Structure formats: C-alpha cells, structure tokens
Amino acid sequence: MLGRGCRGRGHRRPVAREDVVVSAQPPDVRREGVGELGSIPERLTAAACFGDAQTVGDHVVIPVAEVVYGVGFGYGDDRDSTADADGRSGGGGGGGGRARAVAVIHASPDGVRVHPIRDETAITLAAIGAATATTIIVARMVRKLIRG
C-alpha cells in the first residue's frame, strides 16, 4: 500500500509461488492501472507518514509535509511481426513518492506559530556545491590571467 511504508508502519507479505499468476492474455492495463492511480492522492498524504494532528490540553500540534509522487505505465505489442500468431507484447508500470517534513504548526491560546524544519543535510550539500563551483570558476579565471 502506498503511504504505509513510512517509518516502518507498513508490512510486506512475502510473495508465495502460488500467488504468482501467469496469463497468456495481457491485462487490461488501462482499467487496472488507472483505477490504482486514481486512489494515490487520497492515500499518499502527510498523515500517512507523520501522523495526525495531536491535541494536548489547549495546544494543537499539526505536522506539515511536502508530498511528491509520480507514476507511469505503458503497454505495447508487435502487430507487424511476421512471427507466430502469438506475437509479442509487453507492459509495465511503476511509481514512486516521498514525503518530507516541512514544518510544525503549534496552535495555543497564545496564538499560532509555525516552526519550520530545516534539512541540514540539503543545506550543507548546497554549500559544498556552491563552494566547488566558485573554486572552479576562480581557478579558470586565474589560469586565463596567467596565460595572458
């Protein structure tokens, strides 16, 4: 299930050999795929990974997350093939998503405050990238000045 694997809340059942069904007929990708894709936005929410708002006394804490997902699927066959009558066909699909904490909203009788969550790793990596790019640019400029 999408959205349930975050923080170990979900579980995965191992696939038994008898669970795998092989069919000579291609599945109706449009009907099955679109049905599953349509339910993703309802299932992939901030609450799926970070939980619901918590109320303690007069205080309410609400987690805020950025949720991003993408999916794709396709199907094709080789109708022009001069091979046997079975022809060749194939299909597949996939998707992925992530949820990342952005802020925590704290509502109390004193007012509402938004506490942003900073991703220190992303900030550090951006700084390293900027420093590297600056070093390369300065080195090229110095080399051009020396060579004349």
Buried (B, 14 or more C-beta within 10 A) or exposed (E): EBBBBBEEEEEEEEEEEEEEEEEEEEEEBEEEBEEBBEEBEEBBBBEBBBEEEEEEEEEBBBBBBEBEBEBEBEBEEEEEEEEEEEEEEEEEBEBEBEBBBBBBBBBEEEEEEEEEEEEEEEEEEEEEEEEEEEEEEEEEEEEEEEEE
